[in-house]
Amino acid sequence: MGAYAFADRTLGCMRRLAFVALVGGALALGACAQPGYSASKLQRELVRAGVSEEQAKCVTAKFEEHFDLNSLASHSDPAPGDDQLATQLLRECGVKNLNPPSPPTSAHSSETTG
């Protein structure tokens, strides 16, 4: 029985880490495309990751309420505790699972089907 409890706890930790990593990825993708913080860009990236438009707007509103805009615009690592706060804010907006966004496809790329 102890092994099962450990496996459940470990799986839960891995899911939380994956969740935070996906959120960080969405934030990073939004930051790489243009300098500074753009709520609309972050909202688009969150929608691409599987969040509804209403949830994405909620997330950016809560981020702007709880984080300094300069730190949102910076490309530095988050301050201690920011990951936990971001996860809490996402949950308050009803975001439970994110899918990694698909890489943008180029109009010039040739895809083959098989």
C-alpha positions as a Markdown table, in Angstrom:
| # | Residue | x | y | z |
|---|---|---|---|---|
| 1 | Met | 0.0 | 0.0 | 0.0 |
| 2 | Gly | 2.8 | 2.4 | 0.8 |
| 3 | Ala | 4.2 | 2.1 | -2.7 |
| 4 | Tyr | 0.8 | 3.1 | -4.2 |
| 5 | Ala | 0.6 | 6.2 | -1.9 |
| 6 | Phe | 4.1 | 7.2 | -2.9 |
| 7 | Ala | 3.3 | 6.7 | -6.6 |
| 8 | Asp | 0.1 | 8.8 | -6.3 |
| 9 | Arg | 2.0 | 11.6 | -4.5 |
| 10 | Thr | 4.8 | 11.5 | -7.1 |
| 11 | Leu | 2.4 | 11.6 | -10.0 |
| 12 | Gly | 0.6 | 14.6 | -8.4 |
| 13 | Cys | 3.9 | 16.4 | -8.0 |
| 14 | Met | 4.8 | 15.6 | -11.6 |
| 15 | Arg | 1.5 | 16.9 | -12.9 |
| 16 | Arg | 1.9 | 20.2 | -10.9 |
| 17 | Leu | 5.4 | 20.6 | -12.3 |
| 18 | Ala | 4.2 | 20.0 | -15.8 |
| 19 | Phe | 1.3 | 22.5 | -15.3 |
| 20 | Val | 3.7 | 25.2 | -14.1 |
| 21 | Ala | 6.1 | 24.4 | -16.9 |
| 22 | Leu | 3.3 | 24.8 | -19.5 |
| 23 | Val | 2.3 | 28.1 | -18.0 |
| 24 | Gly | 5.9 | 29.2 | -18.1 |
| 25 | Gly | 6.1 | 28.1 | -21.7 |
| 26 | Ala | 3.1 | 30.1 | -22.7 |
| 27 | Leu | 4.5 | 33.2 | -20.9 |
| 28 | Ala | 7.9 | 32.6 | -22.6 |
| 29 | Leu | 6.3 | 32.3 | -26.0 |
| 30 | Gly | 4.5 | 35.5 | -25.5 |
| 31 | Ala | 7.7 | 37.2 | -24.3 |
| 32 | Cys | 9.9 | 36.0 | -27.2 |
| 33 | Ala | 7.7 | 37.4 | -30.0 |
| 34 | Gln | 7.9 | 41.0 | -28.9 |
| 35 | Pro | 9.6 | 43.0 | -26.2 |
| 36 | Gly | 7.6 | 43.9 | -23.1 |
| 37 | Tyr | 4.4 | 42.5 | -21.7 |
| 38 | Ser | 1.3 | 42.3 | -24.0 |
| 39 | Ala | -1.9 | 41.0 | -22.4 |
| 40 | Ser | -3.4 | 40.3 | -25.8 |
| 41 | Lys | -0.4 | 38.2 | -26.8 |
| 42 | Leu | -0.4 | 36.2 | -23.6 |
| 43 | Gln | -4.2 | 35.7 | -24.1 |
| 44 | Arg | -3.6 | 34.3 | -27.6 |
| 45 | Glu | -0.9 | 31.9 | -26.3 |
| 46 | Leu | -3.1 | 30.7 | -23.5 |
| 47 | Val | -6.0 | 30.1 | -26.0 |
| 48 | Arg | -3.5 | 28.1 | -28.2 |
| 49 | Ala | -2.7 | 26.1 | -25.1 |
| 50 | Gly | -6.4 | 25.1 | -24.6 |
| 51 | Val | -7.7 | 27.9 | -22.3 |
| 52 | Ser | -11.0 | 29.6 | -23.2 |
| 53 | Glu | -10.9 | 33.3 | -24.2 |
| 54 | Glu | -12.8 | 34.2 | -20.9 |
| 55 | Gln | -10.2 | 32.3 | -18.8 |
| 56 | Ala | -7.3 | 33.9 | -20.7 |
| 57 | Lys | -8.7 | 37.4 | -20.0 |
| 58 | Cys | -9.2 | 36.4 | -16.4 |
| 59 | Val | -5.6 | 35.2 | -16.2 |
| 60 | Thr | -4.1 | 38.4 | -17.6 |
| 61 | Ala | -6.3 | 40.6 | -15.4 |
| 62 | Lys | -5.2 | 38.6 | -12.3 |
| 63 | Phe | -1.6 | 38.7 | -13.3 |
| 64 | Glu | -1.7 | 42.4 | -13.8 |
| 65 | Glu | -3.4 | 42.8 | -10.4 |
| 66 | His | -0.9 | 40.7 | -8.5 |
| 67 | Phe | 2.4 | 41.1 | -10.4 |
| 68 | Asp | 4.3 | 44.3 | -11.3 |
| 69 | Leu | 4.0 | 45.1 | -15.0 |
| 70 | Asn | 7.8 | 45.6 | -15.2 |
| 71 | Ser | 8.4 | 42.1 | -13.9 |
| 72 | Leu | 5.8 | 40.7 | -16.4 |
| 73 | Ala | 7.7 | 42.5 | -19.2 |
| 74 | Ser | 11.1 | 41.4 | -18.1 |
| 75 | His | 12.7 | 38.3 | -19.4 |
| 76 | Ser | 14.2 | 37.3 | -16.1 |
| 77 | Asp | 13.5 | 34.3 | -14.0 |
| 78 | Pro | 10.4 | 34.6 | -11.7 |
| 79 | Ala | 10.9 | 35.7 | -8.1 |
| 80 | Pro | 10.6 | 33.0 | -5.4 |
| 81 | Gly | 6.9 | 32.2 | -4.9 |
| 82 | Asp | 5.8 | 33.5 | -8.3 |
| 83 | Asp | 5.2 | 30.1 | -9.7 |
| 84 | Gln | 2.9 | 29.2 | -6.8 |
| 85 | Leu | 1.0 | 32.5 | -7.1 |
| 86 | Ala | 0.7 | 32.0 | -10.9 |
| 87 | Thr | -0.7 | 28.5 | -10.4 |
| 88 | Gln | -3.2 | 29.8 | -7.8 |
| 89 | Leu | -4.3 | 32.6 | -10.1 |
| 90 | Leu | -4.8 | 30.2 | -13.0 |
| 91 | Arg | -6.9 | 27.9 | -10.8 |
| 92 | Glu | -9.0 | 30.9 | -9.7 |
| 93 | Cys | -9.7 | 31.5 | -13.4 |
| 94 | Gly | -10.8 | 27.9 | -13.8 |
| 95 | Val | -7.6 | 26.8 | -15.7 |
| 96 | Lys | -6.8 | 23.3 | -14.7 |
| 97 | Asn | -5.0 | 21.7 | -17.6 |
| 98 | Leu | -3.0 | 23.3 | -20.4 |
| 99 | Asn | -1.8 | 21.6 | -23.6 |
| 100 | Pro | 1.5 | 22.8 | -25.0 |
| 101 | Pro | 0.9 | 25.0 | -27.9 |
| 102 | Ser | 1.7 | 23.6 | -31.4 |
| 103 | Pro | 4.6 | 25.3 | -33.1 |
| 104 | Pro | 3.5 | 27.7 | -35.7 |
| 105 | Thr | 3.4 | 26.3 | -39.2 |
| 106 | Ser | 5.1 | 28.1 | -42.0 |
| 107 | Ala | 3.2 | 29.0 | -45.1 |
| 108 | His | 6.2 | 27.8 | -47.0 |
| 109 | Ser | 6.6 | 24.5 | -45.3 |
| 110 | Ser | 5.8 | 21.4 | -47.4 |
| 111 | Glu | 4.0 | 18.8 | -45.4 |
| 112 | Thr | 3.6 | 15.3 | -46.6 |
| 113 | Thr | 0.8 | 13.0 | -45.6 |
| 114 | Gly | 1.3 | 9.3 | -45.5 |
